Amino acid sequence: MTPFQRYLAEEVALDHVEGLISRREALRRLGLLGLALPAATALLAACGATPDTDPASIPPAPTAAASATASPAGPPPLPTRAITFPGPDGTRLLGAWAPAAAPKGAVLVMHENRGLTDHIRSIAGRLAADGYSALAPDLLSHAGGTAAFADTAQVTATLGAIPRERFVADMKAAVGELERRAGGVRLGMIGFCFGGGMTWLLLSSGEPRLAAAAPFYGPLPDDADMTGTEAAVLAIYAEQDDRVNATREEAESALEKAGLTHELVTVPGVGHAFFNDTGPRYDARAASQAYDYVLKWFGRHLA
């Protein structure tokens, strides 16, 4: 199992431990990620799950109406539009593009393990409303895009099977498309959960075109080496996210070794995915605070 597959599997286990999905659903999702029943059961136990979880206690998924009243951080989003752009080896990649009226910079927005969702499109639109043209690429483009999947668990499993080399190649192509559309402004990057891990991965790939980056509670790749980038990095962590926080010191060490301008911020009193206003862990106060951190960072290093 690769580090990213392990991260995705632990996400499933955490959802179960916190009562967001039933044991049966957790085992199904872990099976899709390639874990046999004994290994899946052992992972759930290692993460603190017990066999007698009551499925009746699992809350329903947030509805569209509930999400609409969740007070997302930032301004009302500008609309995004679906685009395609050249990928590696002649492929066509999918994405959502939100141009700012008078761009101060441009930002690549990396999605969570649920793929390119309306939530991620909204973040791109909010950044555009604040003056940063934004492109959110779909890392499932080679499989027809996120919209081709009826099951979110299949989205996650498919992402877990993609080699990191393809992720890097697709993200570099997306940076090139952002650069083409941005019209000479500085380029930045932001990502959430799995997308935060993708942000760390691209920073570790020797990508020189980014001037700033803001990974949110993302897993750090093994042996991360940031010496190929010049980006100023604002890393956002959640105080109660022990799993991701375990790599915080390693991330700071890699940033210091590369001599990069950086700041690591731990938001108090919240857990993993606190920024996602469509999810059960959303914290409006913390999300607004983190969004303000990002705007100030981008204003310093992109505008």
Sequence and secondary structure as in RCSB ss.txt:
>XXXX:A:sequence
MTPFQRYLAEEVALDHVEGLISRREALRRLGLLGLALPAATALLAACGATPDTDPASIPPAPTAAASATASPAGP
PPLPTRAITFPGPDGTRLLGAWAPAAAPKGAVLVMHENRGLTDHIRSIAGRLAADGYSALAPDLLSHAGGTAAFA
DTAQVTATLGAIPRERFVADMKAAVGELERRAGGVRLGMIGFCFGGGMTWLLLSSGEPRLAAAAPFYGPLPDDAD
MTGTEAAVLAIYAEQDDRVNATREEAESALEKAGLTHELVTVPGVGHAFFNDTGPRYDARAASQAYDYVLKWFGR
HLA
>XXXX:A:secstr
  HHHHHHHHHHHHHHHTTSS HHHHHHHHHHTT  HHHHHHHHHHTT  TT  GGG      HHHHHTS  SSS
     EEEEEE GGG EEEEEEE  SS SEEEEEE  TT S HHHHHHHHHHHHTTEEEEEE TTGGGT GGG S
 HHHHHHHHHHS HHHHHHHHHHHHHHHHHHHTS  EEEEEETHHHHHHHHHHTTT  SEEEEEEES    TT  
 TT   EEEEEEETT HHHHTTHHHHHHHHHHHT  EEEEEETT  TTTT TTSTT  HHHHHHHHHHHHHHHHH
HT 
